[in-house]
């Protein structure tokens, strides 16, 4: 059997590390997982009730492939109310999670050898999605000095005649970096006259700290809006990861292409989850502020704990629920009798010997770092940081 070239893709290391931790737990090993990228809070009760109601009301059949009109309109109203962006239902596609949204959008944009600019560190699936489609991911490296953010100068160096898409993510997974309005508008000003589509992944927009606010790059001007696709969903803000509802908002011709693709590839997202998501987007969401407050407490503790371990340094994330500590001083040395060559071997060592699961930075295109999710209890964080410190010999 000869597989297609597109099958030669790397597995998701975030899922792999989380799965390995679960396997160890199933065998009775006391493992604390910091690998999962999902809130540890329950889906709000009124949203769960909406899902149950949809079942009882027999809303369990096919919907339009691109989503129910009611949810599209709720998304459009949300974007106008919260982001200052006016769209109609024709500008919206409802998909099976924001990951699906990104893949759909890239699928109708990227041809063989097209280049997609991706700031690094990046979410693990971006690069593989581009490669599946025959495109070439072009990475722009960032670090602590730049706040893990790029500038127009970086774009100037990366853009070529083959550049088709600029794929950005703020707040960022894995670094927690958040672009300010001024920084985004500076990028938008430079991109305004370029024949480049902007795909803006804003799934963490509601998880922000220290007075930081979210801005959609599409709000810079009508011209930028016409060449931007916003990706978002209910997974992170409403703790609905398993419900699998995301959405894309953008120019009508592009959204129509996404809808045609979805009609053949998957059909509609779960009807039940769509009706539950409608309630999530239209009813009171005051609980999010409480959740973010809890995330901030955990963030403050974990950053302090990491910076207290020799060989590790960690910047303060301004959004999302991850820290991305620099562990370069722990590499190319022997710890606990084992040679630690890179972030992958460190992650494996911490899992096997420290009984904590983290994701190696190489998964995000940045070796020398690890990603730790603080979307878990303070009890787990406290014990996990103790185990980390002990495992690396301090």
N, C-alpha and C positions, 0 to 999 in steps of 0.2 A: 504494500500500500504506500503510495506516494502522497504525502500531505502537501497542501498549498503553501507557498512561501509565507503567506500571512500568518500561518500557524506557529511560526518560529518567534514567539513572543515570550517575554519573561513573566513568570508568575508574580502575583502581587505579594510582596514581602510583608505587607501589613497583615493581610489575611493569613499568610503562611505562619507568621510568628504567633498570631492569635490562636490559630488552629493547633499549633504545637503545644502552646500553653494549656489549651483545653484538653488535649490528649494526656498530658502529664497529670492534670487535675483528675481526669477520669481514672487514672491509675493510682490515685491516692496521694500524689505529690502536692504539697502545699505551695502552689505557685500564685504569685500576685501578677496580674496582667496589666501592663501599661500600654498595650499595643492597640487596643480597640479605639476606633475613632467615632465613638457615639456617646451621647450623654447617658449617665447612669440613672437619670430620673425617669419615672414612669410617664407614658403618654398621658396627658391631662384627662381627667375623668369625663369631661363633657365631650371630648373628641372621641374617646372610646365608645361613649353612648351613641354618638352619631354613626359610628361604624356598625354597632349592633342594630340601630334603627334602620339602617340601609338594608341589612339582611332581612329584618322583619318586614320591611316594606317591599321586599322582593326586587331590590335594585341590584340584582346579581347577574344581569345579562350584559351583552355587548353594549358599549357606548360608542359614540363617534370615535374613530381611531385616534384623533388628536385631543380627546378629552371632552367632558361635558361642558356645555356652554356656560352653565352657572359658575363652574370653577374658573373658566377662562376669564369671565367678567370679574370674579373676585380677585384674581391675580392682577388684572388691569387696574382695578381700583386701588389695590395695595401699592402698586408701582407709582400711581399718581399721588396717593396720600403720603407715602413714606419716602419716595425717591424723587418726586417732582417730575415724573415722566408720564406722558399721556400716550396710552395705547388703546386699541380696540381688541375685541376677541380675535380678530383676524391676525393680530400680531403675536398671539400666544399659542404655544404648543405644550400640552400636558404630557409628561413622559414618566417612565418607570424609574424615578430617582434622578437626581441631578447628574450622576455619572452617565446615565442614559442620555440625558439632555446634551451633555458635552459631546458624547460620541455621535449622536445624531447630527449635531451642528457641524462637527468636523467632517462627517461623512459626506455632507452635501457641499462642502467647500474645498476639501483637499484632494487634489489629483496626484498622480505619480510625479515624484520629484519636487512637488511644491514644498516650500519651507514654512515651518511654523515656529515663531519665536516664543521661547518658553523661559522665563526667569527661573534660575535655580537658587535654592532648593525648590522643587516642584512636587505636586501631588503625584504619587507613584504611577497612576494610570495615564497621565497626559502623554508621556513619551511613547508608551506602547500603543495608545490609540492612533497617534500620528503614524507610527511605523506600520500598523495594521493596514492603514489606508494607502501605503506606498509613499507617504510624505517623509520629509526629513525634519526632525526636531532640531532647532538651533538654540542652544542654551546660552543664557547670559548669567555668568556666575556672580553671586553676591556673597557678602559675609557680614560679620558683626559691625565692621566699620561703616558699611553703607546702610546699616539697619536692615539688612536683607532686602533692600529695595533697589530698583534700577532707576536710571535717569535717561533723559533724551540723548545724552552723549553715548550711553550704552546702546540705545536703539540705533543710532547713526552707524555704529560699528557693525551691528548685526544684520541690518537690512541689506538684501541683495535684490536683483531683478526677479528672483524666484520667490521672494517673501509673499505669502498669501494671507497669513493669519498671525495676529499677536494674541497669545493666550495668557491672560493674567488672572490672579487670584488674590483678593484682598477682602477681609482678613485672610492671611495665608496659612495653609497647611503645607509644611510642618512647623514653620518658624513663629507663627503668631504675629508676623509683621502686618502693620496696617498703613496704607497710604493715606496721607492727609488730602484734603480737597485741593490744596495748592499743588501738591505733588502730582495728583491725578490730572489736574487741568493742564499742568505743564506738559505731561505726556500727550494729552489730547490735542493740545495746540500744535505739537510737532506732527502728530499723526493725521491731522485734519485734511491735509492736502495729499496724503499718501494713499495709494490704492491697496490698502491693507484692511482686512476685516478684524475688528476687535472682538474677542470672545472673553467676556468678563464673568468669572465664576465668583458669585457673591453669597455662597451658601452659608457662610459664618457671619453674615452682616449684623446679626443681633447680639453676637457674643463679643462685647467690647468692654475695655476697662480704662480707668484713669482719665475719664472725660473724652476719650476718643470717640468720634462719630463716623458713621459710614456715608460715603459718597459714591454714587454710581458714575463711572466715567462718561456714560451716555448723556448725563445731564449738562455736559459742557456746552453743547450747541446742537442745533437740529442736524447739522451736517455730520457731526460725530455720531449722533443717535442713529442716523440712517445707515451707518456702517458698523454698528455695535450690536452684538447679541448678548443679552444678560441671561445668565443661568442661575437659578436659585431653586428652592424647594422647602419642604417642611421637615426634613430629617433632623437637622441639628437644632434649630430654634424651638421646635415643638416636641423633641424627643420621639420622632416617628421614623426612625431609620428603617425598620422592617416593613413599614407601610408602602415604601417605594413610590413616592410621588415627588417629582421634580418638574420644573418648567423652563422653557426658553421663551424669551421675548425679544423680538427683533423685526427687521423689515419684512413686509408681507411676502415678497417672492421667496425669500430664504425660508421663512416659516412654512410656506406652502410646500416647499421641497422637503423639509423635515417631516411634514405630515404625510406626504406621499411615501417617503421611506418607511415611516413607522407603520403605515397601513399594510405594507408588505412584510416588514420584519417582525413586528410583535403584535400589531393591533393595539387596542386601547390598554392603558394602565388599568389596574384593578378598579372595578366600578365601586366597590365598597370603600376602598382607600380614598377614592376621589371625593365621595360624599363626606367622609370624615375630614378630609383636608379642607373642604369648603367651610366647615364649621371652625376649623383651626384658624383660617385666614379672616373670618368675618366676626368672630365673637371675642370676648375679652381675653387678652393675652398678658395680663398683669403679672402672671406667675413667672414670666421670662426674666423680669428684673430680679426677682428673688433667686432664681437659678444662677444668674450671672454673678450676683453677690456671693453665692456659695463657691462658684468657680474662682472668683477673685481670691477668696481666703485660701483656697487650695494652691492657687498659683503663687501667692506670696510665700507660702510655706515651702513649696517645692523649690522655688528659685533660691531661697535662702539656704535650704539644705544642700542643694547641688553646689552652690558657690562655697560651701563649707567643706567640700571634699577636695583634698589636694589632687591636682591633675585634671580637674573639671572646672569649666567656667560656663556661666549661663546668662544670657541676656534676658530681659524682662519682656515677655510677649504682651502685646497690646490688644490682642484679639484671639478668637478660637480657644481651644482648651488643650494646647500642647506646649511643651517646652522643647527646645532643640539645643541641648548643651553641647559645647565643644569638648571632645574627649581626645583630641590629638595627642596630648601628653601621655595618655595611657597606651597608645599604640606603639608597635615595634618594641615591646618590652615583655618580659615574662611575669605573669601574675598567677599566683597559686599553682605554679609549676607548669603553666600553659603559656605558649607564645601567642601573644595577641598581635596579629598583623594588621587588621583593619576593623572597620565598624561591624562587619558581619561576624568576624570571629569574636569580637567583644560581646555582641548581642547573644551569640550562642553560649559563650562562657557565663554570662550573667543568668541565662536561663537554666543551664545545667548545674552551675555551682552556686549561684546567688538566689535561684528560684524566683527570679523576676523576669518578666517578658517585656522587652523594649523593641523598637524597630531600628535597624541599622541605617545610618545616614545615607549609605550608598543607594538605598531604595529611592531616595529623593534626589539623587544626583549629586550628593555632597558627602563623600567619605570623611571620616574624622569627626562625625557628629552622631548622636542617636536621638530618636524622637521618643518622648515620654508623654503619654496622655494623662492629664489630671482629671479626666472625667470618671473618677472613681472616688470611693469614700476617703475621708481624711485618715481613717484608721489604716486603710491600705497604703496610702501615701506615706504616712509616718513609718510604718513597718518596712515598706518598700525602700525608702531612702536609707533606713538602717541597714538593710540587706545589701544595698548597693555599696555603701561605704565599707562594709565588712568584706564584701567580695573583691574589691579592688585593693584591699590591704591596708585600710586606714581606720 
